[in-house]
């Protein structure tokens, strides 16, 4: 018996907003708890959002395409009795003081209004188009715009509509006219004295929504208001008068003069300047049409009797001379142009979000990176030995990534301050060890699903989780929960053949580690019988951390501890035990 607000859910620590892609349910439809009702896109994933309660979707507050902040209401759900009232209005109990108008009287009101509209539409002055409207509904405003712009009925029927039941809205027809005529300016076709209730009444009359009238409703007054509104729309002038811009009496090119005169205050707005005879005054070669009143004379051999100048002219005590220059042209920045040897690619939504997140991270966190080279020969030999057995038993492939995640989880337990985030002046140290792993998508973008409680999984469990998340990421099937609550992130840049990298921190975390390519190199091997040379498998580890809360000692010791766990890997370890 309550109206519940459904809000935009929180979809990760670094996600503060989401874009509504589409609503899977319409207003008035029954929904079940945890049933998907809409699709939401973030900078990381496109996902379905389930209903928080069972009932009826009474009202949608945020339409498709809207960008909504986390925690903002996006819909209203009516539960229990409220839902029953929406589905079956007759089931709602009424009292004598709240007695509603009988349905028969409401229908009579509707019939009266429709008959008024029908009689009015038969008049010659109401025929907005030569061809009668057929098929879908067109509002009088749309028909008026179509008539004014010369759009035929057949052309109007081809315009895609964004309204209910494919109805063409004012925005649709104006966009269509704009696409045909780029210089078209959208007129304001709404009468200034028409308020929102009257517009809603016209929409109701033309079939969108008809609200029941109360007992005090005056049917004749409603019909008169409807007819009056339509007549006001018809009375809109076809053309907007062009404002008259007064032409200045005298328009001359800009003249810069230097005249020798005493340094006295200029009190008059104009003054007379008599230059020496035989002086040549060169008029500008280029004069605009607005300055046609100026006589174009290439050379004048007589004294200039009078030249009107504004008070702001510059007068300096120098040799008598008159210098006439061309008007100063405004400096304009040339438009950026591209030759045929460049491709212009518009960023997609995810790429724009990634770019913004990366810029924000570099701005928020002072990044420092430490490097360590680890000897992972034992790990490589172990993986080569068990991969076929794992494939035949589990039907999946074991990679190095689960081993890296296991080593990180062990090192976090040794250095828990790495597993933290920053909120203002507070350091929030997390108890859960949730490790995110960067996955490259076929589109070229990057996404970071999270392995929750990685320290509680063995290598088999980590391998299955890693493969499942990577597979679903590439198929765009990740959920919001798969991306939430990460506390530390790793990236396997060695899968691209890179020996090392300097990764950017995932906010609000404070550290991220990259693992480079494993390479065979000659190395010094320490034995009980002395040092010797041998071929070893070596790999660089790169650890970027937030220097606001992680100093070089902690950041360096942490990456060194991860390398120690990898170097000490037991080559005889059993994968199944």
Secondary structure, DSSP 8 states (H G I E B T S, - for coil): --EEEEE-----TT--EEEEEEESS-TT-EE-TT-EEEEEE-SS-EEEEE-SSSEEEEEE-S-TT-EEETT-EEEEEE-THHHHHHH-GGGS---STT----HHHHHHHHHHHHHHHHHHHTSGGG--SSS---SS---HHHHHHHHHTT--HHHHHTS---SGGG---HHHHHHHHHHH-TT------S-TT--HHHHHHHHHHTTS------TT--HHHHHHHHHHHHHHHHTS-SS---------S-------------S----SS-B-----TT------S---GGGTTS---S---S----B---TT----SSSS-------------------TT-------HHHHHHHHHHHHHHHHS-EEEEEEEEE-HHHHHHHHHHHHHHHHHHSS---SHHHHHHHHHHHHHH-GGGSEEEETTEEEE-SS--EEEEEE-TTS-EEEEEETTGGG--HHHHHHHHHHHHHHHHTT---TGGGS---EEEE-GGGGT-S-------TTBSEEEEE---EEEEEEEEETTEEEEEEEEEEEEEEEEETTT--HHHHHHHHHHHHHHHHT--TT--S--
